[in-house]
Amino acid sequence: MAEDSVLILGIGNYLMGDEGVGVHAIRHLEKWPFPANIHLLDGGTGGFHLISHLESYPFIIMIDATMDGNPPGTLRVIKPRFASDFPRSLTAHDIGLRDLVESMVLLGRFPQITLITVSIRDLQGMSTELSAPIRDSLPKIAETVSQILNSKD
């Protein structure tokens, strides 16, 4: 992978409404023109299969939902340095970002990561639809991704 390659990784369960915002964000971003060194990936519910992707890129932007008590659609940008800086996985049966990052640290392959979290109210039942506040946050997520790309070292 080229030294200037960037992975934009959306995490979430597409079938669980707002929890799938990372995947919806990737689908939204696919409509935007990006240079050839920018790669988009629907990471689904995570899992150790993502390690090969994570270790292939020097810079990664992750997008994931969090239940942090903020109003739905609130975005936060975090530059995690440790696994504990990542929000807990929202669904108990999935391998969360923390698990992936802890594995990367153990392997000595921790890339530069910027995490965009999107606040959601609660876990929903089976649905591929986003609630209005989360759907309305998609353009702001794209704007935030663009700002991160323009300001990265």
Secondary structure by P-SEA (a helix, b strand, c coil): ccccbbbbcccccccccccaaaaaaaaaaccccccccbbbbccccccccaaaaaaaccbbbbbbcccccccccbbbbbbcccccccccccccccccaaaaaaaaaaaccccbbbbbbbbbcccccccccccaaaaaaaaaaaaaaaaaaaccc
